[in-house]
């Protein structure tokens, strides 16, 4: 994880986001977010600049006046780009700003990472819940504050890669929405199959995580097109692992 990262917002213009003629601006330039509130103490380590950017992303996605998102998928363009890091901190910052219950779900069955972010075990979670019809509350773990919960990946089981596309998974998502006020889903990378699109179809939208010096513009455009074709809204994007400020002239080419 680099010391800095940029948030690229206003992806209501999804198809324009990755055109060279369109300027992708930071949150401060495109969004009038709610007035900052004093955050309750946070468990997960963040530098001040990182916390501020995560705060703005959470405000934009979950807490803006009017229509608010309740179920959001966070998906990277490729593996190892810090998607789980960002998803975990979004969940904690959201739980620190609201009295509503927040559940963060590790649906990246190929490479689960949320349990490590929160320092808990990963022996009982999503894969276990998908094999039975027991209430989802049996499988979640309470975290650093009373309104924050984790549904970890769960135990490795035979055929686990097919579980996300199962009827049980489609039934589980509405159950999560009934049980919790907000649900954040750490999804597999966009390039690893259709799981992220399927999950996004059952959510309010997707936040994309791009890796500086790695994620290609055409690959990102293709991912946005795939989401649009599936009627999945792109709520925002994070440019992660950057090692220096991104000049405006470069932003126009992202």
N, C-alpha and C positions, 0 to 999 in steps of 0.2 A: 504494500500500500504506500503510495507516494504521500508526501506531506500535503499536497494540494490536489484539488480536483475542481472542475467547472461543472455547473449545472446549466444545461441548455433547455430553456423552457419555451412555452408558447407553441407546442407541437400540435395545436389545433389545426395548423397549416402543415400537416404531416408531409404531404408530397413535396411541399416547397422547402422543407427543412434541409434536404441534402442537395439542393440545387445551388450551383456556384453563385448565382445571381441573388440569392436570398441571404440576408445577414442573420446568423443565429446568435442571439444576444443572451447575456446572462440574465438571471432572474430580476436583478435590480432594475434592468432597463425595460422589461416587458410586463411586469406584474406589479400591481399595487396590492401587496399582501396585507393581511390583518396586522394591526399594531403588535409588535413583539411583546411577549409576556415573559416573566421571569421563569425560567425552566426549573423544575424540581431537580435535585441532584441526580446525575446520570451515572450509571454503572459502567457502561461501555466507554472505552477510551477514545476521545476525539480531541483534536486541537481546536482552538477557538474558531478558526476559519472554516474548518470542516463542519463543526456544529452549526455555524450560522447558515451554511449552504444546505445542510440537511433540514434545518428548521424551515427554510424558505420552500424547499421542495415539499415537505409535509404540509405546510400552509397551503400551497398551491393545489396539491392533489386532494387533501382531505378536509381542510378547514375554511375554504373560501365561502363567503355568503352565497346563498342560493343552492343549487344542486350540488350535493357532496358525494364523493366516492366512499363506498364502504368496503368493497372487495377489489384489491389492486394486485396485479401480477408484476413482479420485478424480474426482468430477464436480460441476460447479457448477450452480446453478439458472439462471444466465444468463451471458452472455459478459462478460468483463472484471471478474470478481469475485475475482481472485487465485488461481484454482485451480492454475495452473501453478506459481506461487510456492510454494504450500503443498506440492504434490506433490514438487517438487524438493527442498525442505528435509526433508520426511519421508524421502525416499530417502537423503539424505546422513546424517541423524541415525541412521537404521537401519544404514547401512553402518559408521558410527562405533562402533556398539554391538555388532556381531556380526562374527564371522569369515566368515559365510556371504556368498555373492555376491548382489548386489542389482542388478537391472536396472530402470531407469525408462523407460517407453515413452510417446512422444508420439503418442496416437491422436486428438488434436484436429486433424484434417486441415483443417478450415475456418480455424483460427486457431492454428497451432502456436506454442508459446512456450518449451518446455523448453530448446531449444538456446541461446536467449538467456540463460536463467537460469544455464546452465553456461558460457556464453561460447565455444561451439563452433559449427561450421558446420552447415548443415541441407541438405546436397546429396545425402546417401546414407543412407537409413534405411528406415522402415516401408513407404512406398509402393513403394520399389524391391524390398524383400523380398517383397511381396505379388504381384509380377509374375513371380517365378521360384520355383524349388524349391531354391535353394541353402541351405546351412546358415545359420541365423540369426546365427551368430558372425561371418559376413562383414559384417554390416550394423551391428554395435554399435560404440560408441566408448568407450574407457577414459577415466574421468574423474579426479577428484582423488585417489582412493585405489585400491589394486589390486583391491578387491572391489566397486567401483561402476562401472556401465556405463550408457550411454544408447543407446536405439534412438530416434533422432530421427524426425520426421515423414517426412523424405525429400523427393525432388524432386516438384514439381507435375506431375501427369500427367493426361491426358484421362480423364474418368470416375472421378477419384479419390474422389469422394463415395460411390461404391458399393462401394469396396474393403473397408470395415469389415464389410459384410454378406456377404462372399464366402466360399466354401468354404475358400479358401486362408487367410483370417484365422482361421477356426475351427480349422484345422489348426495354425496358427502359435502359438496360445496354449498348447496342451500342449507344444509344442517349447520355448517360453520357460520353462515350468515345469520341464522336464527339464534345461535348460542352466543355470538360475539357482535359487538357494535362495529368493529373494524377487523378486516382480515387482510394480511399482507402475505403473498405467496412468492417464495423464492423459487423460481422456475428454472428448468434446464435451459442451456444456451439456445438461442434461436436457430443456430445451424445444426443442432443435433437431432432434429426431427420436428414433428408437428405438435409436441406436447405443450409448448408455450402458447401456440395459437389456440389450442383447445381450451387451455386454462383461461386465456384472455377472453374467449368467447363467453365464458361463464362469470366474468368479472366486469367491473365498470371500465377497465382499460389496463394498459400496460405501460410501465416505465422501462425504457431501454437503457442499458448500461453499455457504453462504448469505451474501448481502451485506447488511450492516446498512443500514436505511433504503431498501432496494430489494426484496429477496426478500419476496414476500407469503406470509402464512401459508397461504392456500388453495392457492397454487401449490405450496408445499412439501408440503402434505398430499397433493395429487394425485400428486406425484412419488413419495412414499412408497407410496401405494396402487398405482401402476404397478409399482414394484419388488416389492412384496409379491405382486401378482397373477402376476408372472413368477418367483416363488419366489427372489427375490434378497434377501439379507440386508442390512439397513442397519447398518453397523458403528459409525457415529458421524456427527457433523455439526460443522462449523466455522462460527461466526458471524464473518465477516471484515469489514474496513474500518470497524470501529466507531471512533468518535472520543472516546468517554467510557465509563467503567465502566457496566455495565448493572445497575441495581438489581434486587433479587430480585423486587419487585412487577411489573417489566416482563418479567422472565424468564418469569413465569407466563403471559404473554400471547403469547409467541413461538410 
